[in-house]
Amino acid sequence: MAPNIPEKQWAMVIEKTGGPVDYKEIPVPKPGPDEVLVNIKYSGVCHMDLHAVNGDWPLPTKLPLVGGHEGAGVVVARGDLVTDVEIGDHAGIKWLNGSCLSCSFCMQGDEPLCPKALLSGYTVDGTFQQYAIGKAAHVARIPKEVPLDGVAPVLCAGITVYKGLKESGARPGETVAIVGAGGGLGSLACQYAKAMGLQVIAIDAGDEKKKMCIEQLGASSFCDFSTSENLVKDVQAATEDGTGPHAVLLVAVNEKPFQQAAEYVRPRGTVVAIGLPAGAFLKAPVFETVIGMKTIKGSYVGNRKDTTEALDFFKRGLINSPFKTIGMSELQKVFDMMHEGKIAGRYVVDTSK
C-alpha cells in the first residue's frame, strides 16, 4: 500500500547567503520520472553545509535553499521510469544528487566530475527536510538492518574519506596521517584506515580528541598541533623508520595543514587534499617535493561503487560513526559549534523534532 504523503513538511531553509537558517513549513516535492522521494529520518551535518550557508566557494548556491546531503530514510514515491528502487526501500541522499550518466567522466566512473552534476543542499534542495528528492540512479541503497541515524554520516563523510584512502595508494601495513582526525570526516577516516590495514597517526588538538582517536578510533599515535613545537618532526618521529607517513589525508577546515603536509610525508608518499577551507591554497617546497618524488592530489566525493563499498564496511560493523543526535529545528546550534571548532565527531539531526 502506498504511504500517505502529506502536502506540507518541516524544513530548514536559508533565504539569503549568510543565513539565518529558518525552521519553516514548505511544500513536499514530487519526484520526476527518474527520481525517488525519500522520507528523510536523519541527516548528518557536514562542514560543507556551513560553507553552503556562508557562500564560501566560487560556486553559486540555489536560493532559497534547503541544505543537507547526508540524508537517510525510506522511499515513499518513485517516478514512472524507476524500476530498481521499491517503495519501502531504505535509501540515502548524498552530496552527488544526480549526474548525466553519459559524459566521459560518468562513463569512466567519475560521476562526481560530471559537468552537469546536481549537488544536494547546494544546487538542488537537500536533506534538512522531511521529504527529499534524489535521482534514482544515485541514491545510496541502505540495507534495512542498518540503523538510519548511524549510517547518515557515512553518506558523505564516510564515502569521501574512503575514496581519499583509495586515492592515496596506501597499502596494508603502511602508515597514514589524518589531519583533523577528531572531526566528522577524520573520525571516520581513522576507522576506515584501520579497517583497510593501515597504521594511523591522528593529528588534531585537545585532550578530548586525543582520547577519542586513541581509545575509540584505533589510531596508533596522536600529534597535538596546538602544543607541538615542531609538528613536522613529531609526525615523522611517530613513524617506524622516522621518514614520515606513506600518505597524508587532509580533512582539516583551516589552511595551515595544507601548507605543512608535503614537508612531513615520506619520499614517494602522497598528500591527499579533501577538506575545503575557504580561500585556502596548497603549499609545498619544490626541491624536496621533486627530489622526494612526492605526490600531491585532490580527492572529491566517491562514485556509486565507492558508496556501495563504504556502506559495506559499516554494515559489517567495521565502522562506528561517533555522533550525537539533535532536533532538526536546532540546526543553527550545530553550525555555531562547528564555527567555533567545538565538535568532536558528528552531529545528526532528527527531522521529526
LOBAFI-927150 format. One record per residue (C-alpha): chain; x, y, z; residue number from 1. Coordinates in steps of 0.1 Angstrom, whole numbers. Layout:
% LOBAFI-927150
<node chain="A" xx="X" yy="Y" zz="Z" n="NUM"/>
...
***
This chain:
% LOBAFI-927150
<node chain="A" xx="0" yy="0" zz="0" n="1"/>
<node chain="A" xx="14" yy="34" zz="-9" n="2"/>
<node chain="A" xx="24" yy="56" zz="20" n="3"/>
<node chain="A" xx="3" yy="86" zz="30" n="4"/>
<node chain="A" xx="24" yy="116" zz="18" n="5"/>
<node chain="A" xx="15" yy="150" zz="33" n="6"/>
<node chain="A" xx="12" yy="182" zz="12" n="7"/>
<node chain="A" xx="34" yy="202" zz="37" n="8"/>
<node chain="A" xx="66" yy="194" zz="57" n="9"/>
<node chain="A" xx="91" yy="210" zz="80" n="10"/>
<node chain="A" xx="125" yy="221" zz="67" n="11"/>
<node chain="A" xx="155" yy="243" zz="75" n="12"/>
<node chain="A" xx="156" yy="270" zz="48" n="13"/>
<node chain="A" xx="181" yy="298" zz="41" n="14"/>
<node chain="A" xx="167" yy="327" zz="21" n="15"/>
<node chain="A" xx="200" yy="345" zz="15" n="16"/>
<node chain="A" xx="237" yy="338" zz="16" n="17"/>
<node chain="A" xx="250" yy="340" zz="51" n="18"/>
<node chain="A" xx="217" yy="329" zz="67" n="19"/>
<node chain="A" xx="200" yy="327" zz="90" n="20"/>
<node chain="A" xx="186" yy="292" zz="88" n="21"/>
<node chain="A" xx="149" yy="292" zz="94" n="22"/>
<node chain="A" xx="127" yy="263" zz="106" n="23"/>
<node chain="A" xx="96" yy="266" zz="85" n="24"/>
<node chain="A" xx="68" yy="247" zz="66" n="25"/>
<node chain="A" xx="73" yy="242" zz="29" n="26"/>
<node chain="A" xx="56" yy="220" zz="2" n="27"/>
<node chain="A" xx="66" yy="184" zz="-2" n="28"/>
<node chain="A" xx="82" yy="180" zz="-36" n="29"/>
<node chain="A" xx="71" yy="154" zz="-62" n="30"/>
<node chain="A" xx="96" yy="131" zz="-79" n="31"/>
<node chain="A" xx="102" yy="134" zz="-116" n="32"/>
<node chain="A" xx="102" yy="104" zz="-140" n="33"/>
<node chain="A" xx="138" yy="92" zz="-130" n="34"/>
<node chain="A" xx="136" yy="103" zz="-93" n="35"/>
<node chain="A" xx="125" yy="90" zz="-59" n="36"/>
<node chain="A" xx="110" yy="108" zz="-29" n="37"/>
<node chain="A" xx="127" yy="98" zz="3" n="38"/>
<node chain="A" xx="111" yy="104" zz="37" n="39"/>
<node chain="A" xx="143" yy="116" zz="55" n="40"/>
<node chain="A" xx="145" yy="103" zz="91" n="41"/>
<node chain="A" xx="180" yy="115" zz="99" n="42"/>
<node chain="A" xx="206" yy="138" zz="82" n="43"/>
<node chain="A" xx="242" yy="142" zz="92" n="44"/>
<node chain="A" xx="256" yy="178" zz="94" n="45"/>
<node chain="A" xx="287" yy="184" zz="74" n="46"/>
<node chain="A" xx="311" yy="213" zz="72" n="47"/>
<node chain="A" xx="301" yy="217" zz="36" n="48"/>
<node chain="A" xx="266" yy="226" zz="48" n="49"/>
<node chain="A" xx="282" yy="256" zz="67" n="50"/>
<node chain="A" xx="301" yy="265" zz="36" n="51"/>
<node chain="A" xx="269" yy="265" zz="16" n="52"/>
<node chain="A" xx="252" yy="288" zz="41" n="53"/>
<node chain="A" xx="281" yy="312" zz="40" n="54"/>
<node chain="A" xx="287" yy="311" zz="3" n="55"/>
<node chain="A" xx="324" yy="303" zz="8" n="56"/>
<node chain="A" xx="330" yy="287" zz="-25" n="57"/>
<node chain="A" xx="332" yy="300" zz="-61" n="58"/>
<node chain="A" xx="301" yy="281" zz="-70" n="59"/>
<node chain="A" xx="267" yy="298" zz="-66" n="60"/>
<node chain="A" xx="241" yy="281" zz="-44" n="61"/>
<node chain="A" xx="204" yy="277" zz="-51" n="62"/>
<node chain="A" xx="183" yy="303" zz="-32" n="63"/>
<node chain="A" xx="162" yy="298" zz="-12" n="64"/>
<node chain="A" xx="180" yy="266" zz="-2" n="65"/>
<node chain="A" xx="173" yy="236" zz="19" n="66"/>
<node chain="A" xx="208" yy="224" zz="29" n="67"/>
<node chain="A" xx="220" yy="189" zz="39" n="68"/>
<node chain="A" xx="234" yy="160" zz="20" n="69"/>
<node chain="A" xx="237" yy="131" zz="44" n="70"/>
<node chain="A" xx="200" yy="121" zz="45" n="71"/>
<node chain="A" xx="189" yy="85" zz="54" n="72"/>
<node chain="A" xx="153" yy="75" zz="51" n="73"/>
<node chain="A" xx="126" yy="54" zz="34" n="74"/>
<node chain="A" xx="115" yy="56" zz="-2" n="75"/>
<node chain="A" xx="78" yy="67" zz="-3" n="76"/>
<node chain="A" xx="73" yy="75" zz="-40" n="77"/>
<node chain="A" xx="91" yy="70" zz="-73" n="78"/>
<node chain="A" xx="89" yy="82" zz="-109" n="79"/>
<node chain="A" xx="75" yy="62" zz="-138" n="80"/>
<node chain="A" xx="109" yy="53" zz="-152" n="81"/>
<node chain="A" xx="123" yy="40" zz="-119" n="82"/>
<node chain="A" xx="123" yy="2" zz="-117" n="83"/>
<node chain="A" xx="152" yy="-8" zz="-95" n="84"/>
<node chain="A" xx="141" yy="11" zz="-63" n="85"/>
<node chain="A" xx="110" yy="-1" zz="-45" n="86"/>
<node chain="A" xx="86" yy="18" zz="-22" n="87"/>
<node chain="A" xx="97" yy="10" zz="14" n="88"/>
<node chain="A" xx="134" yy="6" zz="5" n="89"/>
<node chain="A" xx="159" yy="23" zz="27" n="90"/>
<node chain="A" xx="179" yy="49" zz="8" n="91"/>
<node chain="A" xx="204" yy="77" zz="13" n="92"/>
<node chain="A" xx="206" yy="110" zz="-5" n="93"/>
<node chain="A" xx="243" yy="120" zz="-9" n="94"/>
<node chain="A" xx="262" yy="152" zz="-20" n="95"/>
<node chain="A" xx="260" yy="139" zz="-56" n="96"/>
<node chain="A" xx="223" yy="140" zz="-62" n="97"/>
<node chain="A" xx="225" yy="132" zz="-99" n="98"/>
<node chain="A" xx="246" yy="133" zz="-130" n="99"/>
<node chain="A" xx="241" yy="129" zz="-167" n="100"/>
<node chain="A" xx="255" yy="93" zz="-169" n="101"/>
<node chain="A" xx="265" yy="99" zz="-205" n="102"/>
<node chain="A" xx="296" yy="122" zz="-204" n="103"/>
<node chain="A" xx="332" yy="109" zz="-205" n="104"/>
<node chain="A" xx="335" yy="113" zz="-167" n="105"/>
<node chain="A" xx="303" yy="94" zz="-159" n="106"/>
<node chain="A" xx="312" yy="66" zz="-183" n="107"/>
<node chain="A" xx="345" yy="60" zz="-166" n="108"/>
<node chain="A" xx="331" yy="60" zz="-131" n="109"/>
<node chain="A" xx="339" yy="96" zz="-122" n="110"/>
<node chain="A" xx="303" yy="108" zz="-119" n="111"/>
<node chain="A" xx="313" yy="135" zz="-93" n="112"/>
<node chain="A" xx="332" yy="153" zz="-121" n="113"/>
<node chain="A" xx="302" yy="154" zz="-144" n="114"/>
<node chain="A" xx="298" yy="190" zz="-158" n="115"/>
<node chain="A" xx="260" yy="186" zz="-152" n="116"/>
<node chain="A" xx="262" yy="172" zz="-117" n="117"/>
<node chain="A" xx="234" yy="181" zz="-92" n="118"/>
<node chain="A" xx="246" yy="188" zz="-57" n="119"/>
<node chain="A" xx="223" yy="181" zz="-27" n="120"/>
<node chain="A" xx="220" yy="210" zz="-4" n="121"/>
<node chain="A" xx="238" yy="233" zz="-28" n="122"/>
<node chain="A" xx="225" yy="234" zz="-64" n="123"/>
<node chain="A" xx="193" yy="214" zz="-55" n="124"/>
<node chain="A" xx="174" yy="212" zz="-22" n="125"/>
<node chain="A" xx="190" yy="187" zz="2" n="126"/>
<node chain="A" xx="181" yy="167" zz="33" n="127"/>
<node chain="A" xx="174" yy="192" zz="61" n="128"/>
<node chain="A" xx="137" yy="185" zz="53" n="129"/>
<node chain="A" xx="113" yy="156" zz="60" n="130"/>
<node chain="A" xx="109" yy="146" zz="23" n="131"/>
<node chain="A" xx="137" yy="150" zz="-3" n="132"/>
<node chain="A" xx="142" yy="142" zz="-39" n="133"/>
<node chain="A" xx="171" yy="122" zz="-53" n="134"/>
<node chain="A" xx="179" yy="107" zz="-88" n="135"/>
<node chain="A" xx="172" yy="70" zz="-85" n="136"/>
<node chain="A" xx="205" yy="61" zz="-102" n="137"/>
<node chain="A" xx="224" yy="79" zz="-75" n="138"/>
<node chain="A" xx="206" yy="73" zz="-42" n="139"/>
<node chain="A" xx="225" yy="50" zz="-19" n="140"/>
<node chain="A" xx="210" yy="16" zz="-13" n="141"/>
<node chain="A" xx="209" yy="11" zz="25" n="142"/>
<node chain="A" xx="204" yy="-24" zz="39" n="143"/>
<node chain="A" xx="173" yy="-25" zz="62" n="144"/>
<node chain="A" xx="192" yy="-39" zz="91" n="145"/>
<node chain="A" xx="215" yy="-8" zz="92" n="146"/>
<node chain="A" xx="204" yy="20" zz="117" n="147"/>
<node chain="A" xx="195" yy="51" zz="97" n="148"/>
<node chain="A" xx="209" yy="75" zz="123" n="149"/>
<node chain="A" xx="242" yy="58" zz="125" n="150"/>
<node chain="A" xx="246" yy="54" zz="87" n="151"/>
<node chain="A" xx="237" yy="90" zz="79" n="152"/>
<node chain="A" xx="273" yy="104" zz="84" n="153"/>
<node chain="A" xx="287" yy="77" zz="62" n="154"/>
<node chain="A" xx="267" yy="91" zz="32" n="155"/>
<node chain="A" xx="292" yy="120" zz="28" n="156"/>
<node chain="A" xx="320" yy="118" zz="54" n="157"/>
<node chain="A" xx="324" yy="81" zz="52" n="158"/>
<node chain="A" xx="323" yy="78" zz="14" n="159"/>
<node chain="A" xx="346" yy="108" zz="10" n="160"/>
<node chain="A" xx="374" yy="96" zz="33" n="161"/>
<node chain="A" xx="371" yy="60" zz="20" n="162"/>
<node chain="A" xx="376" yy="74" zz="-15" n="163"/>
<node chain="A" xx="405" yy="95" zz="-3" n="164"/>
<node chain="A" xx="422" yy="65" zz="12" n="165"/>
<node chain="A" xx="418" yy="46" zz="-21" n="166"/>
<node chain="A" xx="433" yy="76" zz="-40" n="167"/>
<node chain="A" xx="463" yy="77" zz="-16" n="168"/>
<node chain="A" xx="475" yy="43" zz="-28" n="169"/>
<node chain="A" xx="485" yy="34" zz="8" n="170"/>
<node chain="A" xx="487" yy="-4" zz="12" n="171"/>
<node chain="A" xx="480" yy="-26" zz="43" n="172"/>
<node chain="A" xx="508" yy="-22" zz="69" n="173"/>
<node chain="A" xx="517" yy="13" zz="57" n="174"/>
<node chain="A" xx="511" yy="45" zz="77" n="175"/>
<node chain="A" xx="487" yy="73" zz="70" n="176"/>
<node chain="A" xx="485" yy="106" zz="89" n="177"/>
<node chain="A" xx="450" yy="120" zz="92" n="178"/>
<node chain="A" xx="449" yy="157" zz="98" n="179"/>
<node chain="A" xx="417" yy="168" zz="115" n="180"/>
<node chain="A" xx="413" yy="132" zz="129" n="181"/>
<node chain="A" xx="389" yy="142" zz="156" n="182"/>
<node chain="A" xx="363" yy="159" zz="134" n="183"/>
<node chain="A" xx="334" yy="145" zz="114" n="184"/>
<node chain="A" xx="355" yy="133" zz="84" n="185"/>
<node chain="A" xx="386" yy="124" zz="104" n="186"/>
<node chain="A" xx="367" yy="102" zz="130" n="187"/>
<node chain="A" xx="356" yy="80" zz="101" n="188"/>
<node chain="A" xx="389" yy="82" zz="82" n="189"/>
<node chain="A" xx="407" yy="67" zz="112" n="190"/>
<node chain="A" xx="383" yy="38" zz="113" n="191"/>
<node chain="A" xx="383" yy="31" zz="75" n="192"/>
<node chain="A" xx="421" yy="33" zz="75" n="193"/>
<node chain="A" xx="424" yy="8" zz="103" n="194"/>
<node chain="A" xx="398" yy="-15" zz="86" n="195"/>
<node chain="A" xx="420" yy="-13" zz="55" n="196"/>
<node chain="A" xx="450" yy="-25" zz="74" n="197"/>
<node chain="A" xx="468" yy="9" zz="78" n="198"/>
<node chain="A" xx="486" yy="23" zz="108" n="199"/>
<node chain="A" xx="471" yy="57" zz="117" n="200"/>
<node chain="A" xx="487" yy="88" zz="130" n="201"/>
<node chain="A" xx="459" yy="111" zz="142" n="202"/>
<node chain="A" xx="467" yy="149" zz="140" n="203"/>
<node chain="A" xx="443" yy="173" zz="159" n="204"/>
<node chain="A" xx="442" yy="193" zz="191" n="205"/>
<node chain="A" xx="429" yy="188" zz="226" n="206"/>
<node chain="A" xx="427" yy="160" zz="252" n="207"/>
<node chain="A" xx="391" yy="151" zz="242" n="208"/>
<node chain="A" xx="400" yy="144" zz="206" n="209"/>
<node chain="A" xx="432" yy="126" zz="217" n="210"/>
<node chain="A" xx="412" yy="103" zz="239" n="211"/>
<node chain="A" xx="387" yy="96" zz="212" n="212"/>
<node chain="A" xx="413" yy="90" zz="185" n="213"/>
<node chain="A" xx="434" yy="66" zz="205" n="214"/>
<node chain="A" xx="407" yy="48" zz="226" n="215"/>
<node chain="A" xx="377" yy="47" zz="202" n="216"/>
<node chain="A" xx="390" yy="52" zz="166" n="217"/>
<node chain="A" xx="421" yy="29" zz="166" n="218"/>
<node chain="A" xx="448" yy="55" zz="160" n="219"/>
<node chain="A" xx="483" yy="42" zz="170" n="220"/>
<node chain="A" xx="496" yy="77" zz="179" n="221"/>
<node chain="A" xx="484" yy="113" zz="183" n="222"/>
<node chain="A" xx="501" yy="145" zz="174" n="223"/>
<node chain="A" xx="486" yy="177" zz="190" n="224"/>
<node chain="A" xx="493" yy="206" zz="166" n="225"/>
<node chain="A" xx="483" yy="231" zz="193" n="226"/>
<node chain="A" xx="511" yy="221" zz="216" n="227"/>
<node chain="A" xx="537" yy="208" zz="193" n="228"/>
<node chain="A" xx="569" yy="229" zz="189" n="229"/>
<node chain="A" xx="578" yy="211" zz="156" n="230"/>
<node chain="A" xx="549" yy="193" zz="141" n="231"/>
<node chain="A" xx="569" yy="181" zz="111" n="232"/>
<node chain="A" xx="595" yy="163" zz="133" n="233"/>
<node chain="A" xx="568" yy="150" zz="156" n="234"/>
<node chain="A" xx="548" yy="134" zz="128" n="235"/>
<node chain="A" xx="579" yy="118" zz="113" n="236"/>
<node chain="A" xx="590" yy="105" zz="147" n="237"/>
<node chain="A" xx="557" yy="88" zz="150" n="238"/>
<node chain="A" xx="565" yy="65" zz="121" n="239"/>
<node chain="A" xx="585" yy="33" zz="124" n="240"/>
<node chain="A" xx="616" yy="44" zz="104" n="241"/>
<node chain="A" xx="613" yy="82" zz="111" n="242"/>
<node chain="A" xx="609" yy="92" zz="75" n="243"/>
<node chain="A" xx="572" yy="101" zz="77" n="244"/>
<node chain="A" xx="539" yy="85" zz="67" n="245"/>
<node chain="A" xx="532" yy="69" zz="34" n="246"/>
<node chain="A" xx="501" yy="91" zz="29" n="247"/>
<node chain="A" xx="485" yy="121" zz="45" n="248"/>
<node chain="A" xx="448" yy="128" zz="44" n="249"/>
<node chain="A" xx="439" yy="165" zz="48" n="250"/>
<node chain="A" xx="404" yy="168" zz="62" n="251"/>
<node chain="A" xx="411" yy="199" zz="83" n="252"/>
<node chain="A" xx="390" yy="230" zz="80" n="253"/>
<node chain="A" xx="417" yy="256" zz="80" n="254"/>
<node chain="A" xx="446" yy="264" zz="57" n="255"/>
<node chain="A" xx="478" yy="258" zz="76" n="256"/>
<node chain="A" xx="478" yy="220" zz="75" n="257"/>
<node chain="A" xx="476" yy="222" zz="37" n="258"/>
<node chain="A" xx="509" yy="241" zz="37" n="259"/>
<node chain="A" xx="527" yy="216" zz="61" n="260"/>
<node chain="A" xx="518" yy="181" zz="49" n="261"/>
<node chain="A" xx="543" yy="180" zz="20" n="262"/>
<node chain="A" xx="571" yy="186" zz="45" n="263"/>
<node chain="A" xx="565" yy="155" zz="66" n="264"/>
<node chain="A" xx="551" yy="130" zz="41" n="265"/>
<node chain="A" xx="579" yy="104" zz="33" n="266"/>
<node chain="A" xx="597" yy="102" zz="0" n="267"/>
<node chain="A" xx="574" yy="86" zz="-26" n="268"/>
<node chain="A" xx="545" yy="95" zz="-3" n="269"/>
<node chain="A" xx="511" yy="110" zz="-13" n="270"/>
<node chain="A" xx="493" yy="140" zz="2" n="271"/>
<node chain="A" xx="456" yy="139" zz="-5" n="272"/>
<node chain="A" xx="436" yy="171" zz="0" n="273"/>
<node chain="A" xx="399" yy="165" zz="9" n="274"/>
<node chain="A" xx="389" yy="194" zz="32" n="275"/>
<node chain="A" xx="379" yy="226" zz="15" n="276"/>
<node chain="A" xx="388" yy="256" zz="37" n="277"/>
<node chain="A" xx="375" yy="289" zz="21" n="278"/>
<node chain="A" xx="401" yy="307" zz="0" n="279"/>
<node chain="A" xx="429" yy="282" zz="10" n="280"/>
<node chain="A" xx="460" yy="273" zz="-10" n="281"/>
<node chain="A" xx="482" yy="243" zz="-10" n="282"/>
<node chain="A" xx="519" yy="249" zz="-5" n="283"/>
<node chain="A" xx="549" yy="226" zz="-9" n="284"/>
<node chain="A" xx="587" yy="231" zz="-11" n="285"/>
<node chain="A" xx="596" yy="224" zz="-48" n="286"/>
<node chain="A" xx="631" yy="210" zz="-41" n="287"/>
<node chain="A" xx="620" yy="184" zz="-15" n="288"/>
<node chain="A" xx="589" yy="175" zz="-35" n="289"/>
<node chain="A" xx="609" yy="168" zz="-66" n="290"/>
<node chain="A" xx="638" yy="151" zz="-50" n="291"/>
<node chain="A" xx="615" yy="131" zz="-28" n="292"/>
<node chain="A" xx="592" yy="122" zz="-57" n="293"/>
<node chain="A" xx="562" yy="132" zz="-36" n="294"/>
<node chain="A" xx="526" yy="133" zz="-50" n="295"/>
<node chain="A" xx="500" yy="160" zz="-41" n="296"/>
<node chain="A" xx="465" yy="154" zz="-53" n="297"/>
<node chain="A" xx="429" yy="162" zz="-46" n="298"/>
<node chain="A" xx="401" yy="137" zz="-38" n="299"/>
<node chain="A" xx="365" yy="146" zz="-42" n="300"/>
<node chain="A" xx="334" yy="125" zz="-32" n="301"/>
<node chain="A" xx="331" yy="89" zz="-41" n="302"/>
<node chain="A" xx="312" yy="73" zz="-71" n="303"/>
<node chain="A" xx="284" yy="48" zz="-69" n="304"/>
<node chain="A" xx="308" yy="18" zz="-64" n="305"/>
<node chain="A" xx="327" yy="37" zz="-37" n="306"/>
<node chain="A" xx="294" yy="43" zz="-20" n="307"/>
<node chain="A" xx="285" yy="6" zz="-20" n="308"/>
<node chain="A" xx="319" yy="-4" zz="-7" n="309"/>
<node chain="A" xx="319" yy="23" zz="21" n="310"/>
<node chain="A" xx="284" yy="12" zz="32" n="311"/>
<node chain="A" xx="295" yy="-24" zz="33" n="312"/>
<node chain="A" xx="323" yy="-16" zz="58" n="313"/>
<node chain="A" xx="296" yy="0" zz="80" n="314"/>
<node chain="A" xx="272" yy="-30" zz="76" n="315"/>
<node chain="A" xx="299" yy="-54" zz="87" n="316"/>
<node chain="A" xx="305" yy="-34" zz="119" n="317"/>
<node chain="A" xx="340" yy="-22" zz="110" n="318"/>
<node chain="A" xx="329" yy="15" zz="111" n="319"/>
<node chain="A" xx="312" yy="31" zz="141" n="320"/>
<node chain="A" xx="302" yy="67" zz="134" n="321"/>
<node chain="A" xx="306" yy="87" zz="166" n="322"/>
<node chain="A" xx="276" yy="110" zz="165" n="323"/>
<node chain="A" xx="252" yy="130" zz="187" n="324"/>
<node chain="A" xx="216" yy="135" zz="177" n="325"/>
<node chain="A" xx="198" yy="168" zz="179" n="326"/>
<node chain="A" xx="164" yy="180" zz="166" n="327"/>
<node chain="A" xx="165" yy="195" zz="131" n="328"/>
<node chain="A" xx="150" yy="227" zz="144" n="329"/>
<node chain="A" xx="182" yy="232" zz="164" n="330"/>
<node chain="A" xx="205" yy="231" zz="133" n="331"/>
<node chain="A" xx="218" yy="266" zz="139" n="332"/>
<node chain="A" xx="233" yy="255" zz="172" n="333"/>
<node chain="A" xx="253" yy="228" zz="154" n="334"/>
<node chain="A" xx="266" yy="254" zz="129" n="335"/>
<node chain="A" xx="276" yy="277" zz="158" n="336"/>
<node chain="A" xx="296" yy="249" zz="174" n="337"/>
<node chain="A" xx="311" yy="240" zz="141" n="338"/>
<node chain="A" xx="322" yy="275" zz="135" n="339"/>
<node chain="A" xx="339" yy="276" zz="169" n="340"/>
<node chain="A" xx="356" yy="242" zz="164" n="341"/>
<node chain="A" xx="338" yy="226" zz="194" n="342"/>
<node chain="A" xx="325" yy="194" zz="177" n="343"/>
<node chain="A" xx="342" yy="160" zz="182" n="344"/>
<node chain="A" xx="327" yy="135" zz="158" n="345"/>
<node chain="A" xx="295" yy="142" zz="140" n="346"/>
<node chain="A" xx="260" yy="157" zz="147" n="347"/>
<node chain="A" xx="229" yy="141" zz="132" n="348"/>
<node chain="A" xx="196" yy="159" zz="130" n="349"/>
<node chain="A" xx="163" yy="141" zz="137" n="350"/>
<node chain="A" xx="138" yy="155" zz="111" n="351"/>
<node chain="A" xx="108" yy="148" zz="134" n="352"/>
<node chain="A" xx="120" yy="173" zz="160" n="353"/>
***
